[in-house]
């Protein structure tokens, strides 16, 4: 792959560090900095933020001088589906119960694979959910309703 | 012969059938949760703590301790087989253990991990009995400056050790330190980086960061790279290490045990640091360091011995000083307090049955673990046959349950999703995730010790350079940096010359 600014790994890495460092300093600007004798809660974050900016500039400089292009795909499918299934799990745990949350999480995240087979995953999800109910809810006694409103 | 009598006494306590049963339950549950990614000993011990209310203090502690070190055996199993560290301590085992598994040598890797751990456990038991009290006195002499310098050394060493770019590793340590700040400041109570979110006022959970970055981020990366980093599915034959393997491992196991025992008594350093240190020592001592990272059995043997020795010796500051050296030890202290025992230096004299019984049980537990693990390696190997398209949704499920069970909080699930994305981006940009976790764990203690040191010295930073132990750690830090930077400088010079 040809090296451009857009796929230069170290340029992006450097920018990320600078952004995090600057963000940390920005958020910590209102925390009392204190003195060397009595360091305030702002001291550590600001120093660390500054360090990150320095590291970021160094990485950025390396990237601009030679740099490496990024390899592999961004696996957009997994990058979207997996966090999304986790979020659904969190929501369903609160509003629908353990069983629907597990089923949705397992089937949902399985669709992130290109080898997804619906029937197989459905059976697998049912089995794993049953096992989890037995181990975590019945044996370990985690206090989760299996299905909300069905007790 | 005090030592002999004490140990005999300890075994007489640990060998009662109830305590044997608690020990067996502990190590079995520990192995199970160690193998299952996403549920660590921390969560499990917290969940199981209510069960121990009705048990005798010795029995409760024996069982909880069994979960703790049992999880380390189990954790190295997943580290080797699926490249997923159950805990920070297993991160190092992933490096060479997983490579060995990819080369079809998962069997020897698992066996040497179990044998190394058992040896370290045996020596650790003896060491605690022999040096426990005097060693605790040394650690007692450490003040805040020593702790700060020690942590600085540990973090720099860990960053420098991580594969790849040193600058990026150090940056990850700093990001980890920043993450550790989140929550209310212990000195002033001011909320830092919590953005008004109640769930963040206690900080970000260790499990959230670990599972997010290591489990979720890794799965995303796996699904993107079609043929790389998949679970090994080759038939694993030859489960036991060859004579050659064993010969290679004697030195690393002995040194790992020593390193682990040393770091174990120092509060504030987790088992990860011991195994990182051991790995680094082995890499430095190796005739051919390039083998490391490509499936060197020494890279499994040393760190595994180190983290087990460390796990055992972590009990010393907890039992003798009442000082929790890690999250798990904090839970153990909680269990003691619930039982009506005041943790502190008096425990050893007031409740010798507790101190010596626990120590003896740890040796018995280690023996049980070898018996449990080695014949059952075949069972773990069977896990390899599960196709990845089914394995990763299962990992997702167990991770989600594990995280949710800590605080029954959906918010932490969302946070985990976020860390998954962040972990993936980091991997894409060439940042190794392990140093971040270490910085994150040590961050709060480091800041606390820095602030205390400065208060102690009247705002004079030279305190770190005038106290002999502290300055020794600082010098070691600088030496590590020089040793590691030097080859890079040489390489760059050569590049310019070309």
Interface residues (C-beta under 8 A of the other chain):
Chain A: X9 X10 X12 X13 X16 X17 X20 X24 X27 X28 X31 X32 X35 X36 X37 X38 X39 X40 X41 X43 X44 X45 X48 X49 X51 X52 X55 X56 X58 X59 X62 X68 X70 X72 X73 X74 X75 X77 X78 X79 X82 X83 X84 X85 X86 X87 X89 X90 X91 X93 X94 X101 X102 X105 X106 X107 X109 X110 X112 X113 X114 X115 X116 X117 X120 X121 X124 X125 X128 X132 X136 X140 X142 X143
Chain B: X47 X48 X165 X167 X168 X170 X171 X174 X175 X177 X178 X181 X185 X187 X188 X190 X192 X193 X216 X219 X220 X221 X223 X224 X225 X228 X387 X388 X389 X390 X392 X393 X394 X396 X397 X400 X401 X404 X405 X408 X410 X411 X413 X414 X416 X417 X418 X420 X421 X424 X425 X428 X429 X430 X431 X447 X450 X451 X454 X455 X458 X459 X460 X461
